[in-house]
């Protein structure tokens, strides 16, 4: 039985993935990088890892986020091999070479460094932080990226020039 597994999968299809294979049959699950989570699927013993993931990344030329298919990091590969939805020991076959593995980054870029920050800047303004650089970030994004997000929101009329905060239109966007 061939079954898909991804984040937006309808509930009935999710239940089908979680049910054990019928007696005398095998189940092949084709999954996105959801397999890196703490999800455990009964009966999974063997994993084939493509070494790829869809990664949300801001495209400067287009001016918005796009999903790129990119090689995963070493940390993600280790997580997939060590966990990958199994409930018991098994195997993980990687579809890339040892040389390619050695050239992968150790860990993935944090999302705050990859995505369009305009929505974050808007949410901060709505929460009373009109200057996103003044926010006490756990991991600060580049000031230039915050400025880009703020500039876009100003051009849209969603936020007012500093030191003012969010506009009525910006509040409607937040509710939307």
C-alpha positions in Angstrom: 0.0 0.0 0.0 1.4 3.4 -1.0 0.3 6.3 1.3 1.4 9.9 1.4 2.2 11.8 4.6 2.5 15.6 4.7 1.4 18.5 7.0 -1.9 19.4 5.3 -3.1 15.8 4.8 -6.8 15.4 5.6 -7.6 13.7 8.9 -9.0 10.5 7.3 -5.9 10.1 5.2 -3.7 10.7 8.4 -5.6 7.8 10.1 -4.8 5.6 7.1 -1.1 6.3 7.5 -1.3 5.4 11.2 -3.1 2.1 10.8 -0.9 -1.0 10.5 -0.6 -2.6 7.1 -3.0 -5.4 6.3 -1.8 -8.9 7.1 0.6 -10.1 4.4 1.0 -6.6 2.9 3.6 -3.9 3.3 3.0 -0.2 3.5 5.2 2.4 1.8 4.9 5.9 3.3 6.0 8.7 1.1 6.6 11.6 3.5 7.8 15.1 3.7 10.2 16.2 6.4 7.4 15.7 8.9 9.3 12.4 9.6 11.9 14.5 11.6 9.2 15.2 14.2 8.3 13.1 17.2 5.7 11.3 15.0 5.8 7.5 15.4 4.1 5.2 12.9 3.3 1.6 13.8 5.2 -0.9 11.8 7.8 1.4 10.3 11.2 -0.3 10.3 13.0 1.0 7.2 13.4 4.5 5.9 14.7 5.7 2.5 15.9 9.3 2.9 16.1 11.5 -0.2 18.2 14.1 1.7 15.9 16.9 0.5 13.4 19.1 2.2 11.1 21.9 1.1 12.5 25.0 2.7 10.6 28.3 3.0 13.0 31.1 2.0 12.6 34.8 1.1 13.3 35.5 -2.6 14.6 39.1 -2.8 13.9 39.4 -6.6 10.3 38.3 -6.2 9.7 40.0 -2.9 8.1 37.1 -1.1 8.8 33.7 0.4 9.1 30.6 -1.9 9.4 26.9 -1.2 12.7 25.7 -2.4 13.8 22.0 -2.5 17.2 22.0 -0.8 19.6 19.5 0.7 19.0 18.9 4.4 21.6 19.6 7.1 23.7 16.9 8.8 21.7 17.4 11.9 18.4 16.8 10.0 20.0 13.7 8.4 21.0 12.4 11.8 17.5 13.0 13.1 15.9 11.2 10.2 18.2 8.2 10.5 17.8 8.0 14.2 14.1 8.5 14.4 12.3 8.8 11.2 8.9 7.6 12.5 10.1 4.2 13.7 8.9 2.6 16.8 11.7 0.1 17.0 15.2 -0.4 15.5 15.5 -0.5 11.8 17.5 1.0 8.9 17.9 4.2 7.0 19.2 4.3 3.5 20.5 7.7 2.4 20.3 8.6 -1.3 23.5 10.7 -1.4 27.2 10.0 -1.2 29.5 10.3 1.8 31.3 13.1 0.0 28.0 15.0 -0.5 27.2 14.5 3.2 30.5 16.0 4.2 29.6 19.2 2.3 26.2 19.7 3.9 25.8 22.4 6.5 25.9 21.1 10.1 22.5 22.6 10.9 19.7 24.4 9.1 19.4 28.2 9.0 16.9 29.4 11.6 13.6 30.4 10.0 14.0 34.0 11.2 17.0 34.3 8.9 15.2 32.8 5.9 11.8 34.2 5.6 10.0 37.5 4.8 9.9 39.5 8.0 7.1 41.9 7.0 4.4 39.7 8.8 6.6 39.6 11.9 7.2 43.4 11.8 3.4 43.9 11.5 2.6 41.6 14.4 5.2 43.4 16.5 3.7 46.7 15.7 0.3 45.4 16.6 1.7 44.2 20.0 3.1 47.7 20.7 6.7 47.3 19.3 6.7 49.8 16.3 10.5 49.5 16.1 11.3 45.8 15.5 15.0 46.5 16.3 14.0 47.5 19.8 12.3 44.1 20.4 14.3 41.7 22.7 14.9 39.0 20.2 16.2 35.6 21.2 18.0 35.5 17.9 18.1 38.8 16.2 17.4 38.9 12.5 19.6 41.1 10.3 18.6 44.8 10.7 18.4 45.2 6.9 15.8 42.4 6.7 13.7 44.1 9.4 14.0 47.4 7.6 12.9 45.8 4.3 9.8 44.4 6.1 9.0 47.7 7.7 9.5 49.6 4.4 7.1 47.2 2.6 4.5 47.7 5.4 4.9 51.5 5.2 4.4 51.4 1.4 1.3 49.3 1.9 0.0 51.8 4.5 -0.1 49.1 7.2 2.4 50.9 9.6 3.2 54.6 10.0 6.7 56.0 9.9 8.5 55.7 13.2 7.9 56.5 16.0 4.3 55.8 15.2 2.9 52.3 15.1 0.3 50.4 13.3 -2.4 52.0 11.1 -6.1 51.0 11.0 -5.4 49.2 7.7 -2.5 47.3 9.5 -4.9 46.3 12.3 -7.3 44.9 9.7 -4.4 42.9 8.2 -3.5 41.5 11.6 -7.1 40.4 12.1 -7.1 38.8 8.6 
